[in-house]
């Protein structure tokens, strides 16, 4: 199987493979034990999409960008003819969607074979990925290295597992505080969180309307570029600069606190590799990040905005919620309108002060998360669960508060547990972050191959 979607599309275009065969391999992977909790529901009609692409290829016609390849959809996004349930029993009786949401419509128009709604943390409210209703998706990357079932990362847990296992070439997900980048980091994948305003969120169950982002998990940075172009309906402008042309900042402080030894080692090794390749690395302080704890002390935007959406449903169906999710949503019940407006204003001021601090650099580099994927069994208690969730969200959530963009790419050596390197910046610098990520990915791969 080609290593990424872009290579698979090329094989179909050049008639070295067919979309029907590629889909059959994805379906076979979806049937493996590692995927027993990956999907909430599977979609019909995928074979017809692949067969249509093969007919176009045989006729010498141009192929759609995704060439009939398997793409999974997080169960937050409307797909015509199917219910959208947020992986919750509270919406088990939801009616089928009348139409695709815009993000799904764009994937379908690009030739994706939409293979199913994937599992997630209920209503996307945690970075861990555990779901008590439908089972927790397995971490497909660590399953090949370790006998212990480890967390998949959340909230786009099933989406990441679908890509890591070969059941899909890309996964549509959402990112409110790291929900694309966390599972990508823990499963050795690429996860891109674009500037939120660039992708439509209509037809998606919201978590935090101020922070939610629709984006994708892929197997490579070039696939991330392709999926972003489709989902945002815009062309990415790449300078195709080498690493030696990049000026990169490495913020200290909270971003580097409490790193697992394996994460610290992989991160330091990556910085050394980039430095040897000629990147200009600058260690900087970002004390502004320490202000976020006070800004979000009452629960922040996710609590307030999720409470606004869920309060009626909680009034009648709270027994059907994951108690840990209901607890976090109910924090919003105690946030007054004045407090909510104060958080919005504080965030705006914080962004205004942060943005010029990042402007001199092409991107910033941080560990995506400070830890390896822990065994699921270690998170049985609420104390362990919430402590782990806070650690996972700490670094990536900074970018959501910044209204910025970020990409997580794997930086571990072959045979090691997955570790993510986060390349990030402020709003609307998506093309620069993607361009830098392509160069960084290439430099790390070249060093690994040497």
Helices and strands as residue ranges (DSSP letters): H 5-13, H 19-30, G 33-35, E 39-42, H 46-58, E 70-74, G 89-91, H 102-109, E 113-118, G 122-124, H 140-143, H 157-165, E 170-174, H 181-186, E 190-193, G 196-198, E 214-218, H 221-232, G 243-245, E 247-251, G 253-256, H 261-276, E 280-284, G 287-291, H 292-295, H 300-317, G 318-320, H 323-330, G 331-334, H 337-358, E 363-367, G 376-379, H 382-401, E 405-410, E 420-425, H 430-449
